[in-house]
Amino acid sequence: MRYSICRAVMDLLSLCLFLLVVLMPAGPVHAQASAVPGFIHDGVLSVCTNPTLPPMTFMKHEGDDRGMPSGVDIDLARALADYWHVRLEVSSMDFVGLFPSLMAGRCALVASGVTRLPSRERSFDAVPYLDTAMVVVASAATGAIATMDDLSGRRIAVQAGTSYAAMIERLNGQLLARHLAPIEIQQYPTEETVVQQVLLGRDFAFISQDVEIYFRQKQLHGKVHVILRTDDPQYRQFALYIRKDTQDHEALRHAIAVLSANGRINAIARRWSIAPSSATALSAAPAPVFAWHDFFHALMSASFLRGAAVTLGLALASHMTAIVISVPIALRLGGRPGMVRTLLGLYIYVFRAVPTLLQLLFVWNALPQFCPIFREAWFTPFLAAWISLSLNESAYQAEINRAALAAVDAGQVAAGRALGMRSAQIYRHVVFPQALRIALPPTINDFITLLKTTSLASVISLHELLSVAQVEVARSFEFSEYYAAALVYYLLMVLFFIMLQKIMEHRLGWATPAGGIHER
């Protein structure tokens, strides 16, 4: 009896020791899993995305351009923020700006329907989270093809900044080696523009990922379908990208593994119906030729009004700054030759020669790599666009002012000096008023050009008027309606400044009365 009791006690102790050994690692593993990785700062997980790729990341509702995008990637980013108990911040930008922004430290993670590629992993760490496949998509009347070789001699549309163009170039090398016609590549800035080219019949097909097409078929009313589903191993997984760091890579990989094991990622996939079976249930109802209701709704929407306000504010701020910079430059250019004049001439040459878009991208993406202070939150897209456009515009405005000052008769200055006026008085009361009359028409024309140039700021994630229209097009695929609404806004703004120019010219004596004699 005593032996049985002792044996039972020993068995119980052995069982407790076994459970203790098994359960002891659970505490440290869980603590390690929820440990905050190094790319999270101040309790914030910052994510870069291009919200024009439904269902991975896009603006789900009209007016969301100032808020949080929706989609698979955003839900996953939110799940990661919950896992690490941090706050999520999402920055929307053009696709080509995603990896430069990640490299510059503007965000910690790229989540934007980006596939896992060895070429990208040479510079960044990638963690896959969802299976996918590359597909070739054409109009509904186009028959299926067997291989990518069947695209020989065809024109194919791809989004700029993606790896599809490089993939087709490699394929073209193989086609040429077999004496076959190469595939003609057409690159466009956004995914919706790519799709539009196929709908218009300009391009034979476009390349995308299967999950995006399953979602877009409903928006496109069955106008396109998949003609080839490839098995290319380089386009089989969507991935999140971070800067190179072994510990951060492992922390992100562990977090994705936990979210996959507990069913969170599968729940996200089910929510957005990203499966082939869901594509068969999508509606193929015919689309209206022009949705007038959506057009008028866009004209009166808060998002378009905010976009127009940002466009106008950026143009006014940039042009006023450019005038302040250009006046002393123009005065110095009219002076004696010297080192300062040479440097100012070089400044004007550089900013007139370099494309405005390149200047915007340099200030936004390249400048932070030289000066880390520009990575801070205070350096907003609006501020970057303001700096870029002001410097660019000042080069043109300096030439306008220089020509206007040179057009003032030198005898006017001599007359002022004969009257005993100081140089400052001569410029203020004699030279500047006459130069203003000469510079006014080209200055306002230049401002109108600048007003339209602000649309380039959409590439650095500034939500100006054109960017708002592009977001709505990506959401609904109603190209004509939303682009027409943006067109109306631009026409109204330009019309206002044309009328303002006429009024100012009349007040300054440029108008011609009915008798044909200029007022003096």
HUWOUR-V9251 format. One record per residue. RES is the residue in three letters. SS is DSSP state (alpha for helix, beta for strand, coil for the rest). Layout:
[[RES	SS] [RES	SS]]
This chain:
[[MET	coil] [ARG	alpha] [TYR	alpha] [SER	alpha] [ILE	alpha] [CYS	alpha] [ARG	alpha] [ALA	alpha] [VAL	alpha] [MET	alpha] [ASP	alpha] [LEU	alpha] [LEU	alpha] [SER	alpha] [LEU	alpha] [CYS	alpha] [LEU	alpha] [PHE	alpha] [LEU	alpha] [LEU	alpha] [VAL	alpha] [VAL	alpha] [LEU	alpha] [MET	alpha] [PRO	alpha] [ALA	alpha] [GLY	alpha] [PRO	alpha] [VAL	alpha] [HIS	alpha] [ALA	alpha] [GLN	alpha] [ALA	alpha] [SER	alpha] [ALA	coil] [VAL	coil] [PRO	coil] [GLY	coil] [PHE	coil] [ILE	coil] [HIS	beta] [ASP	coil] [GLY	coil] [VAL	beta] [LEU	beta] [SER	beta] [VAL	beta] [CYS	beta] [THR	beta] [ASN	coil] [PRO	coil] [THR	beta] [LEU	beta] [PRO	coil] [PRO	coil] [MET	coil] [THR	beta] [PHE	beta] [MET	coil] [LYS	coil] [HIS	coil] [GLU	coil] [GLY	coil] [ASP	alpha] [ASP	alpha] [ARG	alpha] [GLY	coil] [MET	coil] [PRO	coil] [SER	beta] [GLY	coil] [VAL	alpha] [ASP	alpha] [ILE	alpha] [ASP	alpha] [LEU	alpha] [ALA	alpha] [ARG	alpha] [ALA	alpha] [LEU	alpha] [ALA	alpha] [ASP	alpha] [TYR	alpha] [TRP	alpha] [HIS	coil] [VAL	coil] [ARG	beta] [LEU	beta] [GLU	beta] [VAL	beta] [SER	beta] [SER	beta] [MET	coil] [ASP	coil] [PHE	alpha] [VAL	alpha] [GLY	alpha] [LEU	alpha] [PHE	alpha] [PRO	alpha] [SER	alpha] [LEU	alpha] [MET	alpha] [ALA	coil] [GLY	coil] [ARG	coil] [CYS	coil] [ALA	coil] [LEU	beta] [VAL	beta] [ALA	coil] [SER	coil] [GLY	coil] [VAL	coil] [THR	beta] [ARG	coil] [LEU	coil] [PRO	alpha] [SER	alpha] [ARG	alpha] [GLU	alpha] [ARG	coil] [SER	coil] [PHE	beta] [ASP	beta] [ALA	beta] [VAL	beta] [PRO	beta] [TYR	beta] [LEU	beta] [ASP	beta] [THR	coil] [ALA	coil] [MET	beta] [VAL	beta] [VAL	beta] [VAL	beta] [ALA	beta] [SER	beta] [ALA	coil] [ALA	coil] [THR	coil] [GLY	coil] [ALA	coil] [ILE	coil] [ALA	coil] [THR	coil] [MET	alpha] [ASP	alpha] [ASP	alpha] [LEU	alpha] [SER	coil] [GLY	coil] [ARG	coil] [ARG	beta] [ILE	beta] [ALA	beta] [VAL	beta] [GLN	beta] [ALA	coil] [GLY	coil] [THR	coil] [SER	coil] [TYR	alpha] [ALA	alpha] [ALA	alpha] [MET	alpha] [ILE	alpha] [GLU	alpha] [ARG	alpha] [LEU	alpha] [ASN	alpha] [GLY	alpha] [GLN	alpha] [LEU	alpha] [LEU	alpha] [ALA	alpha] [ARG	coil] [HIS	coil] [LEU	coil] [ALA	coil] [PRO	coil] [ILE	coil] [GLU	beta] [ILE	beta] [GLN	beta] [GLN	beta] [TYR	beta] [PRO	coil] [THR	coil] [GLU	alpha] [GLU	alpha] [THR	alpha] [VAL	alpha] [VAL	alpha] [GLN	alpha] [GLN	alpha] [VAL	alpha] [LEU	alpha] [LEU	coil] [GLY	coil] [ARG	coil] [ASP	coil] [PHE	coil] [ALA	beta] [PHE	beta] [ILE	beta] [SER	beta] [GLN	beta] [ASP	alpha] [VAL	alpha] [GLU	alpha] [ILE	alpha] [TYR	alpha] [PHE	alpha] [ARG	alpha] [GLN	alpha] [LYS	alpha] [GLN	alpha] [LEU	coil] [HIS	coil] [GLY	coil] [LYS	coil] [VAL	beta] [HIS	beta] [VAL	beta] [ILE	beta] [LEU	beta] [ARG	beta] [THR	coil] [ASP	coil] [ASP	coil] [PRO	alpha] [GLN	alpha] [TYR	alpha] [ARG	coil] [GLN	beta] [PHE	beta] [ALA	beta] [LEU	beta] [TYR	beta] [ILE	beta] [ARG	beta] [LYS	coil] [ASP	coil] [THR	alpha] [GLN	alpha] [ASP	alpha] [HIS	alpha] [GLU	alpha] [ALA	alpha] [LEU	alpha] [ARG	alpha] [HIS	alpha] [ALA	alpha] [ILE	alpha] [ALA	alpha] [VAL	alpha] [LEU	alpha] [SER	alpha] [ALA	alpha] [ASN	coil] [GLY	coil] [ARG	alpha] [ILE	alpha] [ASN	alpha] [ALA	alpha] [ILE	alpha] [ALA	alpha] [ARG	alpha] [ARG	alpha] [TRP	coil] [SER	coil] [ILE	coil] [ALA	coil] [PRO	alpha] [SER	alpha] [SER	alpha] [ALA	alpha] [THR	coil] [ALA	coil] [LEU	coil] [SER	coil] [ALA	coil] [ALA	coil] [PRO	coil] [ALA	coil] [PRO	coil] [VAL	coil] [PHE	coil] [ALA	coil] [TRP	alpha] [HIS	alpha] [ASP	alpha] [PHE	alpha] [PHE	alpha] [HIS	alpha] [ALA	alpha] [LEU	alpha] [MET	alpha] [SER	coil] [ALA	alpha] [SER	alpha] [PHE	alpha] [LEU	alpha] [ARG	alpha] [GLY	alpha] [ALA	alpha] [ALA	alpha] [VAL	alpha] [THR	alpha] [LEU	alpha] [GLY	alpha] [LEU	alpha] [ALA	alpha] [LEU	alpha] [ALA	alpha] [SER	alpha] [HIS	alpha] [MET	alpha] [THR	alpha] [ALA	alpha] [ILE	alpha] [VAL	alpha] [ILE	alpha] [SER	alpha] [VAL	alpha] [PRO	alpha] [ILE	alpha] [ALA	alpha] [LEU	alpha] [ARG	alpha] [LEU	alpha] [GLY	coil] [GLY	coil] [ARG	coil] [PRO	coil] [GLY	coil] [MET	alpha] [VAL	alpha] [ARG	alpha] [THR	alpha] [LEU	alpha] [LEU	alpha] [GLY	alpha] [LEU	alpha] [TYR	alpha] [ILE	alpha] [TYR	alpha] [VAL	alpha] [PHE	alpha] [ARG	alpha] [ALA	alpha] [VAL	coil] [PRO	coil] [THR	alpha] [LEU	alpha] [LEU	alpha] [GLN	alpha] [LEU	alpha] [LEU	alpha] [PHE	alpha] [VAL	alpha] [TRP	alpha] [ASN	alpha] [ALA	alpha] [LEU	alpha] [PRO	alpha] [GLN	alpha] [PHE	alpha] [CYS	coil] [PRO	alpha] [ILE	alpha] [PHE	alpha] [ARG	alpha] [GLU	coil] [ALA	coil] [TRP	coil] [PHE	coil] [THR	coil] [PRO	alpha] [PHE	alpha] [LEU	alpha] [ALA	alpha] [ALA	alpha] [TRP	alpha] [ILE	alpha] [SER	alpha] [LEU	alpha] [SER	alpha] [LEU	alpha] [ASN	alpha] [GLU	alpha] [SER	alpha] [ALA	alpha] [TYR	alpha] [GLN	alpha] [ALA	alpha] [GLU	alpha] [ILE	alpha] [ASN	alpha] [ARG	alpha] [ALA	alpha] [ALA	alpha] [LEU	alpha] [ALA	alpha] [ALA	alpha] [VAL	coil] [ASP	coil] [ALA	alpha] [GLY	alpha] [GLN	alpha] [VAL	alpha] [ALA	alpha] [ALA	alpha] [GLY	alpha] [ARG	alpha] [ALA	alpha] [LEU	coil] [GLY	coil] [MET	coil] [ARG	coil] [SER	alpha] [ALA	alpha] [GLN	alpha] [ILE	alpha] [TYR	alpha] [ARG	alpha] [HIS	alpha] [VAL	alpha] [VAL	alpha] [PHE	alpha] [PRO	alpha] [GLN	alpha] [ALA	alpha] [LEU	alpha] [ARG	alpha] [ILE	alpha] [ALA	alpha] [LEU	alpha] [PRO	alpha] [PRO	alpha] [THR	alpha] [ILE	alpha] [ASN	alpha] [ASP	alpha] [PHE	alpha] [ILE	alpha] [THR	alpha] [LEU	alpha] [LEU	alpha] [LYS	alpha] [THR	alpha] [THR	alpha] [SER	alpha] [LEU	alpha] [ALA	alpha] [SER	alpha] [VAL	alpha] [ILE	alpha] [SER	coil] [LEU	coil] [HIS	coil] [GLU	coil] [LEU	alpha] [LEU	alpha] [SER	alpha] [VAL	alpha] [ALA	alpha] [GLN	alpha] [VAL	alpha] [GLU	alpha] [VAL	alpha] [ALA	alpha] [ARG	alpha] [SER	alpha] [PHE	coil] [GLU	coil] [PHE	alpha] [SER	alpha] [GLU	alpha] [TYR	alpha] [TYR	alpha] [ALA	alpha] [ALA	alpha] [ALA	alpha] [LEU	alpha] [VAL	alpha] [TYR	alpha] [TYR	alpha] [LEU	alpha] [LEU	alpha] [MET	alpha] [VAL	alpha] [LEU	alpha] [PHE	alpha] [PHE	alpha] [ILE	alpha] [MET	alpha] [LEU	alpha] [GLN	alpha] [LYS	alpha] [ILE	alpha] [MET	alpha] [GLU	alpha] [HIS	alpha] [ARG	alpha] [LEU	coil] [GLY	coil] [TRP	coil] [ALA	coil] [THR	beta] [PRO	coil] [ALA	coil] [GLY	coil] [GLY	coil] [ILE	coil] [HIS	beta] [GLU	coil] [ARG	coil]]
